[in-house]
């Protein structure tokens, strides 16, 4: 299950409410072509995507076992989080309408902080698009949603994600225990990045 960043920020009530409002009203289409908010019509496509262990194995907070019932609950939870201003489950659809990737943004408005997880279908991996796409999403979380801090985790052996995260400017902060939905724990590598650091790096 997602956990807030190690670094604790405190948002004033007005800032927290602005973040919640931004989450509820955000146009996810500005993230790129084919981006949509997940709804129950996408369950079958998500099951097909996540049933591939090349996609799902590195992700600690996915519903398991991956099946229609568990993914239906996951999507419904994502919709409830979006209404509360505390999260977004965003899909990338290919030209045929298939689900080719997802992004799960978890948000703690009272801490002006968030976390990002996600994956893409095996046939579109390793095309050199992951870095630019992730960088755009990080900037979107800071500037569109109004977050001031993002924390990320990756499995200890997930070298590809670690390279992408550090290339985006995230600062390594050791390891942390990542709790899976079934209560088991995975030790993960952990990084953080503030909005000020992001702006300085990208000269926004």
Secondary structure, 3 states (H helix, E strand, C coil): CCCCCCCCCCCCHHHHHHHHHHHHHCCHHHHCCCEEECCHHHHHHHHHHHCCHHHHCCCCCCCCCCCHHHHHHHHHHHHHHHHHCCEEEEEEECCCCCEEEEEEEEEEHHHCEEEEEEEECHHHCCCCCHHHHHHHHHHHHHHCCCCCEEEEEEECCCHHHHHHHHHCCCEEEEEEEEECCCCCEEEEEEEEEEHHHHHHHHCC
